[in-house]
Amino acid sequence: MTDAEVIEVFRSAGAVLEGHFILSSGLRSPVFLQKARVFMYPDKTEQLCRALADKVRAAGVGDIDVVISPAVGGLVPGYETARQLGVPAMWVEREEGVFRLRRFEVEPGARVLIVEDIVTTGLSIRETIEAVRALGAEVVACACLIDRSAGEADVGVPLIALANYKVPAYAADAIPPEMAAIPAVKPGSRGLAT
């Protein structure tokens, strides 16, 4: 799939929102990708995750034993991408503010693909990598549906993005006046009570 085709899937689900949004990273943006509206549709989710799995295979990362995703946003694309790759899907959850693999065990030395929904700064992926490495597993790559940084986010391992979609993001004290005039909304999942 091309970048434009991926974004069109998001648009067709009503998932490209415009306004003033507080992203999970704390940055502010005039565009929010509400992936939950895409994940409502199994056919759209399957289409995107099949394409992501194909891109992972084409990247030549080798055998993958398990897909691990950060909760909450990575659960659906992680599961479906794992299904497309024919491997188990697991997820990390926050426990006292730190990602932990609470419900599963991963073998030391297991080859792990981290799958995330949307990357802006890469913080959730870096935290997931840290949790996985602490268990002795090897993170071979990370994959996401959309990289909002268009390759600028450094996650420490190869990042395979189904699409790049560069959208402006601003520090809270550097918001353009026209955006500052719109009330801010925080639609993401980071900060939810656990």
Secondary structure, DSSP 4 states (H G I P E B T S, - for coil): --HHHHHHHHHHTT-EEEEEEE-TTS-EEEEEE-HHHHHT-HHHHHHHHHHHHHHHHHTT----SEEEEETTTTHHHHHHHHHHHTS-EEEEEEETTEEE--S----TT-EEEEEEEEESS-HHHHHHHHHHHHTT-EEEEEEEEEETTTT----SS-EEEEEE-----B-GGG--HHHHTSPPB--SSTT---
